[in-house]
């Protein structure tokens, strides 16, 4: 029964965000709505049902920390590409150190 609920809730939320993404201009933003926000909300909803609100709150804090670390990773990639003319793959690989540093720092100083 829980598997059926996961399927229905996840599919509904992902479909809702995909529909929102299809009406947003420019179309390059459509992928943002179909990916992380919808999966995160579906996961949190299922976590609340399975493990309770306190555990889901802890998971949400971790998601926020991950989003902050990803922001700095994406900023580093952009900076490496525009400032130093790195290729996308090289910038992505080098910027992983930035992501790791921020992810560990956020975990160590905030989430632990």
C-alpha positions, 0 to 999 in steps of 0.5 A: 500500500505504501508503494502505491501511495509513493507512486501516486504522490510522487507522480502527482507532485512531479506532474504538477511541477512539470505543468507549472514549468510548461507555462513559465517563460523562458522555456529554459526554466521548465526543467527547474520545476520538473526536477528537484522541487517536485522530488523534494516535496514528494520525499518530504510528504512520504517521510512525514507519513512514514517517520513523522514530522520531526524527522521530516524537518531534519531532512528538510534542513539537510535539503536546504543545506544541500541547496546552499552548497549547490548554489556555491558550486553553480556559482563557481562553475559559472565563474570558472567558465566566464572568467578563465574560459574553462570548458564546462566539464573541467569547470564542473570537475574543479568546482566539485571541491567547492561543493564538497567544502560547503557541504561539509562546512554546512553539515559541521557548523549547522546541521550536526 
